[in-house]
Amino acid sequence: MLTKPANTWDSAASLYQECKIMDRIRIIGGTPLSGTIRISGAKNAALPLMTCGLLTDERLVLSNVAKLADLQTMAELLAQHGIAVEPTGTDGRSLSLGGAITNTEAPYDIVSKMRASILVLGALLARVGNARVSLPGGCNIGTRPVDLHLKGLEAMGAIIKLDAGYINATAPKGLHGANIVFPFVSVGATENLLMAASLAHGTTTLKNAAREPEISDLVKCLIAMGAKIEGIGSDTITIEGVPALHGAHHAILPDRIETGTYACAAAITGGDIFLENARADDLGAVIHALRDAGVIITEADNGFSVKRKNGLHGIDIVTEPFPGFPTDMQAQFMALMSVAEGASMVTETIFENRFMHVPELNRMGARINAHGSSAIIRGVSHLSGAQVMATDLRASVSLVLAGLAAQGETIISRVYHLDRGYESVEQKLAACGANIERLA
């Protein structure tokens, strides 16, 4: 049995356990938020970047790392494989990853916590030629099958069998280059095959690849490690495999979903917040939607400000792969539209089960009617505080936004979901004037 490497990064673990005990948030709403919020490093970039530690026997150092439960889960998973994840530097925001791969099984008890665990599959196959990975878990927002991951790896020469909830994969002759066309855009499959192809024999082309900023961040890190990749930011990526990758230093980009969430917090409360370290270029569709709804956004060198002086106008959005409106901002925008003048429509095209926040928002006085993949929101003059329950990460924060705008007290239970993707959410909001606290 493999023992966990010493000094594995544990800073988020104790935080997460404490927050699971204190799994309710109390908000007294109605206060316009004002101040500055510094945006943390992106969770959805950090997870594949941490997985890159499996691709080299040298040290990979990541900076601008947020302290989040999902990153701790990834650290635990990498430790299972023999990769130690240790804090480094003086800012508390850097991680050093390194070690020899001593185990190729990713067990259910870790993988079931987080869907991104599937990313170790391609890296392990490329590096050591075999992997046994549990089928993944994560938020209950849809089926999200891993078929594209498996078919892509099979095209590269992997032999894959499913058995008792596990993916058993081998590449006895190593992985080889392939021409892979995704039938639809998949961020996870693009990431998995990017890492696998970096160490494959020959050239791999990924067509209809995901173009999210987190994909570009992964490509930049892989190139810094010695990978040969062309097509960054486009839907066609070409990877020429190399025999080995080396260590590197890489700074994780700011979290665009956290950025958009706090932009909605300023808008829904009629406040004025400066989002420090935010990158407007990574959030074009959300900024466009906010401006259409009547929100004032002013860009600066180190971020941008968000404020609302007048009322909000209802608008329609459709979630799409980047550069379209992100599905991870759908719940937050629905909360915002619930207090906008007129009617709005939100259409979800990415996941089939992502309206679980609708009944909870309606408990607070929202008028939302969901049918199939669309929801009609008829704006109300105000929301009212209530007891509500979070069901997943983005649903959790949509209820926080609603609570910030509501009249009276809101108690949100099961908010430990928040700690998977938002660092110090109560502290950041309280610093801008929110009356918010975590309860036991």
Sequence and secondary structure as in RCSB ss.txt:
>XXXX:A:sequence
MLTKPANTWDSAASLYQECKIMDRIRIIGGTPLSGTIRISGAKNAALPLMTCGLLTDERLVLSNVAKLADLQTMA
ELLAQHGIAVEPTGTDGRSLSLGGAITNTEAPYDIVSKMRASILVLGALLARVGNARVSLPGGCNIGTRPVDLHL
KGLEAMGAIIKLDAGYINATAPKGLHGANIVFPFVSVGATENLLMAASLAHGTTTLKNAAREPEISDLVKCLIAM
GAKIEGIGSDTITIEGVPALHGAHHAILPDRIETGTYACAAAITGGDIFLENARADDLGAVIHALRDAGVIITEA
DNGFSVKRKNGLHGIDIVTEPFPGFPTDMQAQFMALMSVAEGASMVTETIFENRFMHVPELNRMGARINAHGSSA
IIRGVSHLSGAQVMATDLRASVSLVLAGLAAQGETIISRVYHLDRGYESVEQKLAACGANIERLA
>XXXX:A:secstr
     TT   HHHHHHHHHHHS EEEEE     EEEEE  B HHHHHHHHHGGGG SS EEEES    HHHHHHH
HHHHHHT EEEEESSSS EEEEE      EE HHHHTT GGGGGHHHHHHHHHSEEEEE     SS     HHHH
HHHHHTT EEEEETTEEEEE TT  B  EEE SS  HHHHHHHHHHHHTSBSEEEEES    HHHHHHHHHHHHT
T EEE TTSSEEEEE  S    EEEE  B HHHHHHHHHHHHHHT EEEEET  GGGGHHHHHHHHHTT EEEEE
TTEEEEE SS  B   EEB STTSB GGGHHHHHHHHTTSBSEEEEE  S TT  TTHHHHHHTT EEEEETTEE
EEE  S  B  EEE  SHHHHHHHHHHHHHSBSEEEEE GGGGGGT SSHHHHHHTTT EEEEE 
